[in-house]
Amino acid sequence: MSMIKNWKASGELLFQALGVKLDDIPFEHLASYTAVHYFLTAENQPHANAQNLDKVTRYLESFHHLCAVSDWDLAYKIMFLPLESFDDNHLTLQLDIWGYYEKEISLGEQLLNKISPQVDLECLIVMGDGYIDLGDYEKAWKVYQQGLDLSHTINDSEMQITCLLCLGLVLNYQGKYRESAAYYQEALNQDIKLCDLKTEYLVLKARILSNLAMSYYNLDRNKESLDCNEQSLSLFRILGDRQGEATTLISLGRDYYILEDYERGLTLGQQGLTLAREIGHSSGEAEALNLLGMIYCATGDFQQALEVHEKQITIAREIGDLREEAYAMGNLADLYETLEDYDLSAHYAQKHLALSQQIGDRRGEGAALHSLGVALLEQSQLSRALEKLQLALQIFQEVESRSEEAQTLADLSVLYWRLNDNESALNYCDCAYVLAKKLDISLADECQELRQQILGS
């Protein structure tokens, strides 16, 4: 009973903070404001096992009733109010964490062009975040670019940095890694405010370093990725940003996975998964499962890998995260390739390809084509395999994913060897070796063995 009373008292204080005096409200609007008072102070608190959306219904209903009477200022307060029950996250951030992206976008749309340019900037960022999580990169780019232009117009340097950060993220998800890194570097170079020790600027710096690490990871600059992630993790922990900490733990785990330090990668991935679950960060949970599945596959625990990827798909579909669903399909294609079940590998590669094309993920498209090409190669469908592998090679060269380019060159070498075209096979093998040697990856040794086999045939 005391918990309900405290919750009601908190609601009363919240309603008082809005500055609403029901006695002064015009009669034609009284019903809406009375509804706001009811939702904020009613005793029917959602039970602990309630659906996530039910836990914020009182805020959503209050927001909509305020919009109905065009009280945009109070609707704004509800939208960006720190919620004590959710680590002081505001409403749109909590919706994003839980995966309610369309509702997040809807709130931003309703307040856009209603109050001030500064509020418009906040709404555009909210909308862009929703679009990017839905995999609609074209709309995300449009609203972030609109925000960047507006931030220049009103000379808001903090929001300029935020918009550069967001635009870089769109480019990263589109496979334009060098361009995305340039946006992040531009954001970091605007250090007049980033050198300020105010919390909001440290948060921005942590996020930029985290995203820059992602670009470096995709460009096979693994040590630079590791360094950025370690800096970012330190900042997020100082700031007490648990979502940022969870995301960066997973990114660090991915760095160690690439460096083949699977034990550390697994530990970090599990820590990220635990933290993501604690705060209800669904997309972070899916991302952690993605990493754990890759590590399980690499260490030969195929059943465990299959289970976590299936869980990843379930979560991704629940929250509408096409990107995470695509990653899971790609990893399942790789898993079944390792198990030499090329029918299932091709099946999941096709799903990966369709999702990647739908969201405009060029690297994902290349990875799917590569998996499909390998499956067809092993099924002796050599002409179709050649087509897929050549398309994959073009994409990896386009997005500058050198490790995947090297692997595809090696697979093309095997394909031409099977076609009895040893000259082309040796040429592709040598190209793969040079690139693998430059990247210092184990594929270089495999290429040397392949070359000896071709010469001996």
Secondary structure, DSSP 8 states (H G I E B T S, - for coil): -HHHHHHHHHHHHHHHHTT--GGGS-HHHHHHHHHHHHHHH-S----TTS-HHHHTHHHHHHHHHHHHTT-HHHHHHHHT--BGGGTTB-HHHHHHHHT-HHHHHHHHHHHTTTS-HHHHHHHHHHHHHHHHHTT-HHHHHHHHHHHHHHHHHTT-HHHHHHHHHHHHHHHHHTT-HHHHHHHHHHHHH-HHHHTS--HHHHHHHHHHHHHHHHHHHHTT-HHHHHHHHHHHHHHHHHHT-HHHHHHHHHHHHHHHHHTT-HHHHHHHHHHHHHHHHHTT-HHHHHHHHHHHHHHHHHTT-HHHHHHHHHHHHHHHHHHT-HHHHHHHHHHHHHHHHHTT-HHHHHHHHHHHHHHHHHHT-HHHHHHHHHHHHHHHHHTT-HHHHHHHHHHHHHHHHHHT-HHHHHHHHHHHHHHHHHTT-HHHHHHHHHHHHHHHHHHT-THHHHHHHHHHHHHT-
